[in-house]
């Protein structure tokens, strides 16, 4: 009898944990995309962050990025790289949504003059 009671308690705790995990996942979305230069060439090593969070990624060799667990709601995505103007876009991400955000950075003439 005690064994079955412990087993039921363990199963109930497991079900609760799985439910919380599923609920937490349902409260997030994904943002992915590609960052290119003015000529349309992919830019590797670009920083992409969600302002006000610790979420961020760098673009890969094809200029692509993925932010997998972004909290749902109004967010600001910031894209930056030395030699280019900082890009910011406000987005409204729904729970479970997969948003594609392609960005073309503009060269920063004043900033690139100082790069040697």
N, C-alpha and C positions, 0 to 999 in steps of 0.2 A: 504494500500500500504506500509506504513512504517513498519507494523508488518511483512509482507512477506519479506521485505528487511532485517530486523533484523534476521528473521529466517534463511534466506539464508546465511547471514554472520556467524551466529552461526554454521550452518551445515558445511560451508566451513572451519571454524576454527577447528571443531571437526575432519573433514576428514584429515586436515593437521596434527593434533596431532596424529591421528591413523597411518598415513603414516610414521611419524617420529619414532613412537614406533616400528612399524614393521621393519623399516629400521635398527634401533639400534639393535633389536633382531637378525636380519639377519647378523649382523657384529660380532656376538659372537658364541661361541661353548661351549660344555660341556666336562669336564674331570671327569671321575669317575674311581673307581678301588678298590682294596683291598690290604692292607698291612699285610704281614705275617712275622714271625720270620724264622730262618734257618730250623726249623722243620716243617714249613708250617702251624703253628698255627696263627690265626688272632691276630693282635696287636691293642687293643683299645687305644685311647688317643694319637695317633701319629699326629704330626702337618704336614699338607700338604699345601704348599703355592705356588702361582705363583709369582716368583721373579719379583721385580719391580712394583708390584701392591699391592693393599690392599686386594686381594682375598686370602682366606684361609679357611681351615676346619680342624676339628679333626676327626679321625676315630671313628666309633661307636663300640659297643661291638663285632661286627663281623669283625672289621678291615676295614670296608668299608667307603669310602668318596665320596663326590660329590662337584664339583666346577661348578655351573650352568651357569654362564654368563662370560666366559673367552673371552677377546677380541681376535679376529682372528689374526693369524700371528705367527711369531717365538716367542716362550715362553720357559722359563725354569721352570720346576716343581721341588720343593725342598721338600724332605720328611725327617723329623728328629724326634728323640726320644732319651731321655737320656739312655745311655747304648748301643746305636747302632751307627754305622757309618752313617753320613749324606749321603743321596742319592740325586743325581741331574740328571735330564734327560731333554735334549733339545727336544722340540716338535714343529711341525709346524701345527697349528690348523686352519682348513678352516672354513669359516663362515657357521654356521648351522651343523657343524660336531659334532658327539658324540664320543669321544675318550675314550677307556678303557686303563688304565695304572695300571697294577698289579705290586706290588713291594715286593721284599723279602729283608728285612733289614739284614745286617751283624752285628753281635755283635762287639762292640768296647772293646777289652780286656783291653786296657790301661785306658779307661774312666770308665769301670765298677769296676776297682780295688778301685777307690776313692769313690764309692757309699756304704753307710753304711745303 
